[in-house]
Amino acid sequence: MVENIIITVFEIGVSVILLFKKFLIPFLRKYVEKKRKKQILLFVLKSKETGDF
């Protein structure tokens, strides 16, 4: 009985991890890229204003 519970918990954990990898990692990657692009744009705008570009 206890072994069955452990196995099902393990299976749920594995499927959650797989879903996490499938959906959350690409989402995080897109989010990070957006942030990086924004920072680059801000940097370019600032350097144009100050004339350091």
Biopython code that builds the backbone (N, CA, C, O; Angstrom):
import numpy as np
from Bio.PDB.StructureBuilder import StructureBuilder

atoms = [
    (1, "MET", "N", (0.835, -1.207, 0.000)),
    (1, "MET", "CA", (0.000, 0.000, 0.000)),
    (1, "MET", "C", (0.878, 1.270, 0.000)),
    (1, "MET", "O", (0.704, 2.172, -0.819)),
    (2, "VAL", "N", (1.816, 1.300, 0.941)),
    (2, "VAL", "CA", (2.695, 2.469, 1.019)),
    (2, "VAL", "C", (3.540, 2.585, -0.238)),
    (2, "VAL", "O", (3.768, 3.685, -0.741)),
    (3, "GLU", "N", (4.012, 1.431, -0.751)),
    (3, "GLU", "CA", (4.824, 1.449, -1.969)),
    (3, "GLU", "C", (4.048, 2.025, -3.137)),
    (3, "GLU", "O", (4.602, 2.788, -3.928)),
    (4, "ASN", "N", (2.766, 1.670, -3.260)),
    (4, "ASN", "CA", (1.935, 2.205, -4.352)),
    (4, "ASN", "C", (1.834, 3.720, -4.254)),
    (4, "ASN", "O", (1.922, 4.413, -5.268)),
    (5, "ILE", "N", (1.650, 4.242, -3.047)),
    (5, "ILE", "CA", (1.541, 5.692, -2.854)),
    (5, "ILE", "C", (2.851, 6.354, -3.273)),
    (5, "ILE", "O", (2.840, 7.375, -3.960)),
    (6, "ILE", "N", (3.967, 5.781, -2.864)),
    (6, "ILE", "CA", (5.279, 6.343, -3.204)),
    (6, "ILE", "C", (5.456, 6.360, -4.717)),
    (6, "ILE", "O", (5.941, 7.342, -5.279)),
    (7, "ILE", "N", (5.059, 5.262, -5.382)),
    (7, "ILE", "CA", (5.206, 5.173, -6.842)),
    (7, "ILE", "C", (4.356, 6.236, -7.523)),
    (7, "ILE", "O", (4.831, 6.907, -8.439)),
    (8, "THR", "N", (3.097, 6.406, -7.091)),
    (8, "THR", "CA", (2.238, 7.395, -7.744)),
    (8, "THR", "C", (2.778, 8.802, -7.506)),
    (8, "THR", "O", (2.759, 9.627, -8.420)),
    (9, "VAL", "N", (3.257, 9.092, -6.305)),
    (9, "VAL", "CA", (3.828, 10.411, -6.019)),
    (9, "VAL", "C", (5.035, 10.648, -6.920)),
    (9, "VAL", "O", (5.214, 11.739, -7.463)),
    (10, "PHE", "N", (5.865, 9.608, -7.072)),
    (10, "PHE", "CA", (7.047, 9.704, -7.924)),
    (10, "PHE", "C", (6.635, 9.976, -9.369)),
    (10, "PHE", "O", (7.222, 10.828, -10.035)),
    (11, "GLU", "N", (5.619, 9.247, -9.855)),
    (11, "GLU", "CA", (5.151, 9.439, -11.236)),
    (11, "GLU", "C", (4.611, 10.848, -11.443)),
    (11, "GLU", "O", (4.889, 11.484, -12.460)),
    (12, "ILE", "N", (3.836, 11.334, -10.469)),
    (12, "ILE", "CA", (3.300, 12.699, -10.571)),
    (12, "ILE", "C", (4.454, 13.691, -10.601)),
    (12, "ILE", "O", (4.451, 14.639, -11.387)),
    (13, "GLY", "N", (5.441, 13.465, -9.737)),
    (13, "GLY", "CA", (6.607, 14.348, -9.702)),
    (13, "GLY", "C", (7.324, 14.386, -11.042)),
    (13, "GLY", "O", (7.705, 15.451, -11.527)),
    (14, "VAL", "N", (7.505, 13.197, -11.638)),
    (14, "VAL", "CA", (8.192, 13.124, -12.933)),
    (14, "VAL", "C", (7.401, 13.863, -14.003)),
    (14, "VAL", "O", (7.974, 14.617, -14.789)),
    (15, "SER", "N", (6.082, 13.652, -14.037)),
    (15, "SER", "CA", (5.276, 14.316, -15.070)),
    (15, "SER", "C", (5.267, 15.820, -14.863)),
    (15, "SER", "O", (5.266, 16.579, -15.832)),
    (16, "VAL", "N", (5.259, 16.261, -13.608)),
    (16, "VAL", "CA", (5.307, 17.699, -13.332)),
    (16, "VAL", "C", (6.631, 18.280, -13.814)),
    (16, "VAL", "O", (6.666, 19.358, -14.409)),
    (17, "ILE", "N", (7.721, 17.559, -13.553)),
    (17, "ILE", "CA", (9.039, 18.030, -13.993)),
    (17, "ILE", "C", (9.089, 18.111, -15.515)),
    (17, "ILE", "O", (9.633, 19.066, -16.069)),
    (18, "LEU", "N", (8.520, 17.106, -16.196)),
    (18, "LEU", "CA", (8.517, 17.114, -17.657)),
    (18, "LEU", "C", (7.714, 18.301, -18.187)),
    (18, "LEU", "O", (8.151, 18.989, -19.109)),
    (19, "LEU", "N", (6.536, 18.540, -17.601)),
    (19, "LEU", "CA", (5.729, 19.689, -18.012)),
    (19, "LEU", "C", (6.497, 20.980, -17.765)),
    (19, "LEU", "O", (6.515, 21.880, -18.605)),
    (20, "PHE", "N", (7.126, 21.055, -16.604)),
    (20, "PHE", "CA", (7.918, 22.220, -16.217)),
    (20, "PHE", "C", (8.983, 22.491, -17.274)),
    (20, "PHE", "O", (9.153, 23.624, -17.724)),
    (21, "LYS", "N", (9.704, 21.427, -17.666)),
    (21, "LYS", "CA", (10.755, 21.584, -18.672)),
    (21, "LYS", "C", (10.151, 22.004, -20.003)),
    (21, "LYS", "O", (10.705, 22.851, -20.704)),
    (22, "LYS", "N", (9.002, 21.404, -20.353)),
    (22, "LYS", "CA", (8.433, 21.636, -21.679)),
    (22, "LYS", "C", (7.924, 23.071, -21.830)),
    (22, "LYS", "O", (8.113, 23.690, -22.877)),
    (23, "PHE", "N", (7.279, 23.598, -20.787)),
    (23, "PHE", "CA", (6.608, 24.895, -20.932)),
    (23, "PHE", "C", (7.346, 26.037, -20.254)),
    (23, "PHE", "O", (7.457, 27.124, -20.820)),
    (24, "LEU", "N", (7.852, 25.805, -19.051)),
    (24, "LEU", "CA", (8.367, 26.929, -18.281)),
    (24, "LEU", "C", (9.730, 27.383, -18.770)),
    (24, "LEU", "O", (10.015, 28.581, -18.782)),
    (25, "ILE", "N", (10.581, 26.441, -19.174)),
    (25, "ILE", "CA", (11.933, 26.830, -19.608)),
    (25, "ILE", "C", (11.881, 27.698, -20.866)),
    (25, "ILE", "O", (12.544, 28.734, -20.900)),
    (26, "PRO", "N", (11.114, 27.318, -21.916)),
    (26, "PRO", "CA", (11.016, 28.219, -23.081)),
    (26, "PRO", "C", (10.429, 29.571, -22.713)),
    (26, "PRO", "O", (10.855, 30.602, -23.234)),
    (27, "PHE", "N", (9.432, 29.567, -21.800)),
    (27, "PHE", "CA", (8.818, 30.820, -21.359)),
    (27, "PHE", "C", (9.851, 31.707, -20.679)),
    (27, "PHE", "O", (9.945, 32.901, -20.960)),
    (28, "LEU", "N", (10.631, 31.103, -19.774)),
    (28, "LEU", "CA", (11.667, 31.864, -19.072)),
    (28, "LEU", "C", (12.708, 32.388, -20.060)),
    (28, "LEU", "O", (13.183, 33.516, -19.931)),
    (29, "ARG", "N", (13.057, 31.563, -21.044)),
    (29, "ARG", "CA", (14.056, 31.983, -22.027)),
    (29, "ARG", "C", (13.553, 33.203, -22.801)),
    (29, "ARG", "O", (14.296, 34.163, -23.002)),
    (30, "LYS", "N", (12.282, 33.164, -23.238)),
    (30, "LYS", "CA", (11.705, 34.300, -23.962)),
    (30, "LYS", "C", (11.707, 35.542, -23.084)),
    (30, "LYS", "O", (12.039, 36.636, -23.540)),
    (31, "TYR", "N", (11.327, 35.363, -21.802)),
    (31, "TYR", "CA", (11.259, 36.481, -20.875)),
    (31, "TYR", "C", (12.638, 37.122, -20.711)),
    (31, "TYR", "O", (12.775, 38.345, -20.732)),
    (32, "VAL", "N", (13.661, 36.270, -20.547)),
    (32, "VAL", "CA", (15.027, 36.769, -20.361)),
    (32, "VAL", "C", (15.489, 37.501, -21.613)),
    (32, "VAL", "O", (16.104, 38.564, -21.524)),
    (33, "GLU", "N", (15.192, 36.934, -22.784)),
    (33, "GLU", "CA", (15.594, 37.590, -24.031)),
    (33, "GLU", "C", (14.927, 38.951, -24.174)),
    (33, "GLU", "O", (15.570, 39.920, -24.577)),
    (34, "LYS", "N", (13.627, 39.030, -23.843)),
    (34, "LYS", "CA", (12.924, 40.310, -23.915)),
    (34, "LYS", "C", (13.591, 41.333, -23.007)),
    (34, "LYS", "O", (13.826, 42.476, -23.399)),
    (35, "LYS", "N", (13.894, 40.894, -21.773)),
    (35, "LYS", "CA", (14.526, 41.808, -20.823)),
    (35, "LYS", "C", (15.870, 42.278, -21.354)),
    (35, "LYS", "O", (16.204, 43.459, -21.253)),
    (36, "ARG", "N", (16.644, 41.352, -21.922)),
    (36, "ARG", "CA", (17.972, 41.696, -22.417)),
    (36, "ARG", "C", (17.845, 42.707, -23.564)),
    (36, "ARG", "O", (18.596, 43.681, -23.620)),
    (37, "LYS", "N", (16.896, 42.475, -24.477)),
    (37, "LYS", "CA", (16.699, 43.394, -25.598)),
    (37, "LYS", "C", (16.334, 44.782, -25.086)),
    (37, "LYS", "O", (16.817, 45.793, -25.594)),
    (38, "LYS", "N", (15.465, 44.814, -24.062)),
    (38, "LYS", "CA", (15.071, 46.101, -23.492)),
    (38, "LYS", "C", (16.280, 46.820, -22.930)),
    (38, "LYS", "O", (16.451, 48.020, -23.145)),
    (39, "GLN", "N", (17.122, 46.090, -22.209)),
    (39, "GLN", "CA", (18.314, 46.704, -21.610)),
    (39, "GLN", "C", (19.246, 47.222, -22.692)),
    (39, "GLN", "O", (19.817, 48.305, -22.563)),
    (40, "ILE", "N", (19.400, 46.440, -23.770)),
    (40, "ILE", "CA", (20.266, 46.877, -24.874)),
    (40, "ILE", "C", (19.702, 48.151, -25.503)),
    (40, "ILE", "O", (20.448, 49.089, -25.783)),
    (41, "LEU", "N", (18.386, 48.183, -25.724)),
    (41, "LEU", "CA", (17.761, 49.375, -26.301)),
    (41, "LEU", "C", (17.972, 50.582, -25.395)),
    (41, "LEU", "O", (18.322, 51.666, -25.862)),
    (42, "LEU", "N", (17.754, 50.384, -24.085)),
    (42, "LEU", "CA", (17.943, 51.491, -23.145)),
    (42, "LEU", "C", (19.386, 51.979, -23.179)),
    (42, "LEU", "O", (19.643, 53.183, -23.157)),
    (43, "PHE", "N", (20.326, 51.040, -23.234)),
    (43, "PHE", "CA", (21.744, 51.395, -23.278)),
    (43, "PHE", "C", (22.053, 52.215, -24.530)),
    (43, "PHE", "O", (22.759, 53.221, -24.467)),
    (44, "VAL", "N", (21.512, 51.769, -25.676)),
    (44, "VAL", "CA", (21.751, 52.483, -26.937)),
    (44, "VAL", "C", (21.169, 53.885, -26.859)),
    (44, "VAL", "O", (21.810, 54.851, -27.272)),
    (45, "LEU", "N", (19.946, 54.000, -26.326)),
    (45, "LEU", "CA", (19.315, 55.313, -26.224)),
    (45, "LEU", "C", (20.120, 56.224, -25.300)),
    (45, "LEU", "O", (20.341, 57.394, -25.613)),
    (46, "LYS", "N", (20.554, 55.687, -24.166)),
    (46, "LYS", "CA", (21.330, 56.500, -23.221)),
    (46, "LYS", "C", (22.634, 56.956, -23.853)),
    (46, "LYS", "O", (23.018, 58.117, -23.715)),
    (47, "SER", "N", (23.321, 56.049, -24.550)),
    (47, "SER", "CA", (24.618, 56.419, -25.119)),
    (47, "SER", "C", (24.434, 57.416, -26.268)),
    (47, "SER", "O", (25.320, 58.231, -26.524)),
    (48, "LYS", "N", (23.293, 57.357, -26.959)),
    (48, "LYS", "CA", (23.033, 58.350, -28.006)),
    (48, "LYS", "C", (22.836, 59.729, -27.366)),
    (48, "LYS", "O", (23.307, 60.740, -27.886)),
    (49, "GLU", "N", (22.128, 59.750, -26.224)),
    (49, "GLU", "CA", (21.875, 61.024, -25.547)),
    (49, "GLU", "C", (23.178, 61.647, -25.052)),
    (49, "GLU", "O", (23.395, 62.851, -25.193)),
    (50, "THR", "N", (24.045, 60.810, -24.467)),
    (50, "THR", "CA", (25.271, 61.350, -23.881)),
    (50, "THR", "C", (26.382, 61.487, -24.923)),
    (50, "THR", "O", (27.370, 62.182, -24.687)),
    (51, "GLY", "N", (26.227, 60.835, -26.060)),
    (51, "GLY", "CA", (27.229, 60.928, -27.118)),
    (51, "GLY", "C", (28.394, 59.966, -26.928)),
    (51, "GLY", "O", (29.477, 60.176, -27.475)),
    (52, "ASP", "N", (28.165, 58.899, -26.144)),
    (52, "ASP", "CA", (29.237, 57.911, -25.927)),
    (52, "ASP", "C", (29.213, 56.825, -26.989)),
    (52, "ASP", "O", (30.105, 55.978, -27.033)),
    (53, "PHE", "N", (28.218, 56.843, -27.827)),
    (53, "PHE", "CA", (28.036, 55.716, -28.749)),
    (53, "PHE", "C", (29.106, 55.710, -29.819)),
    (53, "PHE", "O", (29.110, 54.833, -30.683)),
]
sb = StructureBuilder()
sb.init_structure("model")
sb.init_model(0)
sb.init_chain("A")
sb.init_seg("    ")
for serial, (resi, resn, name, xyz) in enumerate(atoms, 1):
    if name == "N":
        sb.init_residue(resn, " ", resi, " ")
    sb.init_atom(name, np.array(xyz, "f"), 0.0, 1.0, " ", f" {name:<3s}", serial, name[0])
structure = sb.get_structure()
